[in-house]
């Protein structure tokens, strides 16, 4: 019996070890990445950095305020009731983060165009592409459909701005402060028509920080 027990115990230990390993593998397999679809307007802050929600809400708040200010009615009177035409200039990222200002610019344009209160013209980079297309049409399109040079609509006002940030950190906790400044400038007189700013402050707890 002693010989039988001495042989059986190591086997039991081996089987027990294999069972533990198998269970661990099952758990590890179950810990893979899980992806769930959520609404595009859902607010989720993972890192505390500037994100799509900040971009969308900032554009909506700032530009809705912009359109209620005195410059707008003054511009309507100057143009006999016609919408002012705006071109977007440079929106500078002066923050400590990589921020896609193109997304913010698109949010700004969406709010202004959907308001029905202003017209837009293409920015400087877009105008280069459009002019190249017009030149190409001269050589390759019919006379009836080819577009002419010198028919562009000039903007009345330019919108420019910047995104700044300040990081205050102690140990594993951070306070992130963002200030977004936007300005409207009359292209003829260079007068400032409107200046707006938006402040965002976020407290990032230790567990949410990258180590």
HUCORLIN-V721554 format. One record per pair of residues at least 24 apart in sequence whose C-alpha atoms are under 7 Angstrom apart, sorted by the first residue. I is the first residue (numbers start at 1). J is the second residue. Records with the same first field share a line. If there is no record, write none. Layout:
I = J / J
//
This chain:
46 = 208
47 = 208 / 209
48 = 202 / 204
55 = 104 / 107
56 = 107
58 = 198
59 = 107 / 108
60 = 111
62 = 196 / 198
63 = 111 / 112
71 = 193 / 194
83 = 117 / 118 / 119
84 = 118 / 119 / 156
85 = 118 / 119 / 120 / 121 / 155 / 156 / 157
86 = 118 / 119 / 120 / 121 / 155 / 156 / 157 / 158
87 = 120 / 121 / 122 / 123 / 155 / 157 / 158 / 159
88 = 123 / 158 / 159 / 160
89 = 123 / 158 / 159 / 160
90 = 160 / 161
91 = 160 / 161 / 162
92 = 161 / 162 / 163
93 = 162 / 163 / 164
94 = 162 / 163 / 164
95 = 163 / 164 / 165
96 = 165
121 = 155
156 = 186 / 187
157 = 184 / 185 / 186 / 187
158 = 184 / 185 / 186 / 187
159 = 183 / 184 / 185
160 = 184
172 = 206 / 209
173 = 204 / 205 / 206
174 = 203 / 204 / 205
175 = 201 / 202 / 203 / 204
176 = 201 / 202 / 203
177 = 201 / 202
//
